[in-house]
Amino acid sequence: MKSLLSMQVGVLTVVAANLALVAGFWWTSRGKGVARGLRRAAAFLLALIGVAGGAVTYRAEHRRQEAAEHKAADLMKDSAGLKAELTNALAVSRVQQAKLATLERTATEQRQIDAERAAALEADLKKAMEDIGAMFTERNGVIELVLKDAVVHFDTDRSTLQCDSKERLSRVVGAISRVLDAVDSITIVGHTDLRGTADHNKTLSKQRADAVLQYLADSGIPRKMMSGVGRSYLQPFGYGTEQSMPVIRKANDGDKSMAENRRVQLLIRRKGTTA
């Protein structure tokens, strides 16, 4: 507004000066007749041109000023919009940071709970294995229970669990059940000695694994977290993978060695453990 007022004063000043100049020229004109009339006509024409020029200049400046004001208003509007967006973004960021902090605290607390449950599971299973005379090992979050023939007993060439075997397995079930929410999965692996054909022992070892799985399921361990595998005689006791026939024959040399190979493994994977 102040700029527009200054512009108006300036234009009016120019017009007034122009008119004063023309008026002076008019009144100081000398002579008579046509010459005097021509001079006065010229003065009048100059006055008109001066007024018209002032009006054009004023209109042009007025439009320029309006355009500048509109542009300034648009910039202020855009600035206000950006400020509002920034304010909203900062608010969202603070909310996200608060949620992240909550999640981190929750994750830390959950890790602590998982660690306590894992320790409880390991301690219970270790005690249960000591009580029934079974082997217990733990590696990389996987607990391995080795139930030898003397612990989980099957009749020769059969897959039916004996009563004393069920009683021993109940100790295992009790230990797992107390901290079941710390268990991710249980793989039950059946093994045989070298007697019989490979196909027959494959079937028999799977049936024995399934018999143990069925007992655990009947005792309350969710079936969906368990799977049964039959390894035949291909992985003798003391070996982590399947072996060649010379090694297998050597590992089945004698009744004692064959008795060790007749076993069931329980591989209990804790939650939070990578494969």
PEVEN-V406140 format. One record per backbone hydrogen bond with DSSP energy under -1.0 kcal/mol. CO is the residue of the C=O (numbers start at 1). NH is the residue of the N-H. If there is no record, write none. Layout:
BEGIN
CO|NH ; CO|NH
END
This chain:
BEGIN
1|5 ; 2|6 ; 3|7 ; 4|8 ; 5|9 ; 6|10 ; 7|11 ; 8|12 ; 9|13 ; 10|14 ; 11|15 ; 12|16 ; 13|17 ; 14|18 ; 15|19 ; 16|20 ; 17|21 ; 18|22 ; 19|23 ; 20|24 ; 21|25 ; 22|26 ; 23|27 ; 24|28 ; 26|29 ; 33|37 ; 34|38 ; 35|39 ; 36|40 ; 37|41 ; 38|42 ; 39|43 ; 40|44 ; 41|45 ; 42|46 ; 43|47 ; 44|48 ; 45|49 ; 46|50 ; 47|51 ; 48|52 ; 49|53 ; 50|54 ; 51|55 ; 52|56 ; 53|57 ; 54|58 ; 55|59 ; 56|60 ; 57|61 ; 58|62 ; 59|63 ; 60|64 ; 61|65 ; 62|66 ; 63|67 ; 64|68 ; 65|69 ; 66|70 ; 67|71 ; 68|72 ; 69|73 ; 70|74 ; 71|75 ; 72|76 ; 73|77 ; 74|78 ; 75|79 ; 76|80 ; 77|81 ; 78|82 ; 79|83 ; 80|84 ; 81|85 ; 82|86 ; 83|87 ; 84|88 ; 85|89 ; 86|90 ; 87|91 ; 88|92 ; 89|93 ; 90|94 ; 91|95 ; 92|96 ; 93|97 ; 94|98 ; 95|99 ; 96|100 ; 97|101 ; 98|102 ; 99|103 ; 100|104 ; 101|105 ; 102|106 ; 103|107 ; 104|108 ; 105|109 ; 106|110 ; 107|111 ; 108|112 ; 109|113 ; 110|114 ; 111|115 ; 112|116 ; 113|117 ; 114|118 ; 115|119 ; 116|120 ; 117|121 ; 118|122 ; 119|123 ; 120|124 ; 121|125 ; 122|126 ; 123|127 ; 124|128 ; 125|129 ; 126|130 ; 127|131 ; 128|132 ; 129|133 ; 129|134 ; 135|146 ; 137|144 ; 139|142 ; 141|270 ; 142|139 ; 143|268 ; 144|137 ; 145|266 ; 146|135 ; 147|264 ; 148|151 ; 148|152 ; 153|162 ; 155|158 ; 162|166 ; 163|167 ; 164|168 ; 165|169 ; 166|170 ; 168|172 ; 169|173 ; 170|174 ; 171|175 ; 172|176 ; 173|177 ; 174|178 ; 177|180 ; 179|182 ; 180|183 ; 182|271 ; 185|269 ; 186|227 ; 187|267 ; 188|229 ; 189|265 ; 190|231 ; 197|201 ; 198|202 ; 199|203 ; 200|204 ; 201|205 ; 202|206 ; 203|207 ; 204|208 ; 205|209 ; 206|210 ; 207|211 ; 208|212 ; 209|213 ; 210|214 ; 211|215 ; 212|216 ; 213|217 ; 214|218 ; 215|219 ; 216|221 ; 217|220 ; 222|225 ; 223|226 ; 225|186 ; 227|188 ; 229|190 ; 231|234 ; 232|192 ; 234|243 ; 236|239 ; 244|248 ; 245|249 ; 246|250 ; 247|251 ; 250|253 ; 252|254 ; 254|258 ; 255|259 ; 256|260 ; 257|261 ; 258|262 ; 261|263 ; 263|191 ; 264|147 ; 265|189 ; 266|145 ; 267|187 ; 268|143 ; 269|184 ; 269|185 ; 270|273
END
